[in-house]
Amino acid sequence: MTKSDVRLSLASSASAGLLVRFLTYPFDTIKARLQIDRPWIPQPASSKNVRTIAVNLRSLFRGLLVAIVGSVPAFTLYLSSYEMLKQSLEQSPFSHSVACSPFVLNMIAGLGAESISTLLWVPLDVVRQHQQIALPIAYPHTHSNLSHVLHSVYHGPHGTQPSVMNFYSGVDATLHSFDPYSAVYFGVYDLLKTNLLSWSMQRHNADGDRSTSFAEHMETAPVFFASGAIAACVTNPLDLVKLRLQMGVVKSVHQGFVTVIQDHGVKGLWKGCAARVAQASPSAAISIVFYEQFKLLYRCLFFFFECAPVSRDKSQNG
């Protein structure tokens, strides 16, 4: 992977991550509140006026600043790691083995990318989710202020165990939740991308249509949307337990599963699933489509700025 490829991947993934996080953030907040057994919008008796309703709706964006500031480097690390791991695997002897199909290769790259980016995702998730869950009107003991959240997380759920490692609460559940999601998603994504884009290009060529890129990716976006929805639904129980671990509600993955099943039955493991799918599906489709588009845009920009000085020098010498 050349230096230019690295820059292109970093810029594209950062831009796509920023856009996706902003567009889908309210659904992520709703999902978190449903999974932690809190109303997605608090409804006190006084919430009949427009101002109060506006404040409640605005609370769905609580923690967005942390998410945006943190998700840009995290998402950049995630997609860039995927690209680098994929290229490394393709160039390794392993890629020529019988067991290594493109599907398996991309699953491994996705799994590795998620594991690497967890170093940034977990602290970000812990802080962001504390802000999302905080409902001072209905739950006076909760705080959405960033300084309060950082202090609360650092000192632990009961305020007696100060440690930086508290920011990595639920890291094992995070790996169990997002690693399978990324592995399956990227495996299916690359498989569908290869086959569907090939079919699309053949169709356009047969029709004499030379349109490329954006139209082609938009045609495959619904498939990525469906892939994201399936992966999000399947891994929802792990995501639910991960959130409860990070919020200090339970102390282990096993306790998380047992507690949820005892309180709500097996169906309780899918609390917030609809909101998670509503957040993950467009995220999956938008992030991939716009990642590809940003790559094209930045490739043109990089080419222009790299060639512009050469053109100026030639004109001056001439």
C-alpha positions, 0 to 999 in steps of 0.5 A, a space after each residue: 500500500 503506497 503512501 498515496 493509498 494510505 492518505 486516500 483511505 484515511 481521508 475517505 474513511 474519516 469523511 464517511 464516518 463523520 457523515 454517517 455518525 451525524 445522520 444516524 445518531 438519534 437512532 443509536 440514542 433510542 437503542 441505548 435507552 431501550 436496552 437499558 430499560 429507560 424511556 427513549 424520550 422522558 415524559 414528565 407531566 409538564 412536558 406538554 409545551 413545545 419548548 419541553 418537547 423540543 428539549 426532549 427531542 434535542 436530548 437524542 443528540 446528547 453525546 454527539 460531539 464526543 461521538 463525532 470527535 471520537 468516531 472520526 479517528 476510530 472509524 478512520 482506523 477501522 476502515 483503513 485497517 480493513 484496507 491494509 489487512 485485506 491487501 496484506 492477506 491478498 499478497 500473503 501465501 495464505 491467499 493461495 491456499 484452498 481454504 482461503 476464498 475471497 469471502 473468508 479473506 474479507 471476513 478475516 480482514 473485517 475481524 482484524 479491523 474491528 479488533 484493532 479499532 476497539 482500542 478507540 471505540 470502547 472508551 468512546 462508547 462508554 463516555 457517549 453512552 453515559 451521556 445518551 442514557 442520562 435523563 436528568 428530568 426523569 432520573 435526577 441522579 444522572 448527568 449528561 455534562 461531559 466533565 461529570 460523565 468522565 468523573 463518573 466513569 473514572 471512579 466506577 459505578 459505585 464511585 469506589 474504584 477509580 481507574 483508567 481501565 473503567 473506560 474499557 468496561 465491557 471490552 470483551 462483550 464489545 469484541 464478541 458483539 462487533 467482531 462477528 458483525 464486522 466479519 460477516 458484514 465485510 465478507 458479504 459486502 465484498 462478495 456482493 460488491 464483486 458480483 453485483 457491480 460486475 452484473 451492473 457494469 455488464 448491464 450498463 455496457 449492454 445498454 450503451 450506458 457508460 455511467 459509473 461509480 455513484 449510480 453503480 454503488 447506489 444500485 448495490 446500496 439496498 443489498 448493503 442495507 439488508 446485510 447491515 440489518 441482518 448482522 445488527 439483528 443477529 448480534 443484538 443480544 451481545 450488543 445489549 449485554 455490552 451496553 449493560 456492562 459498560 453502564 455498570 448494570 452487570 459485572 460479567 457477560 454471563 450475568 448480563 445474559 442471565 439477568 435479561 432472560 430472568 427479567 424479560 425472557 429470551 425475547 428481552 435479548 432483542 430489546 432495542 433491536 428495531 432501533 439498532 437496525 434503524 441505525 445500523 442499516 443506513 450506516 452500513 449502506 451510507 458508509 460504504 457508498 460514501 466511502 467509495 465516493 469520497 475515495 474518488 473525490 479525494 483521488 481527483 483532488 490529490 491528483 490535482 494538487 500534486 500536478 498543479 505545482 508541476 504545471 505552474 513550473 512548466 508555464 513559468 519556465 516556458 
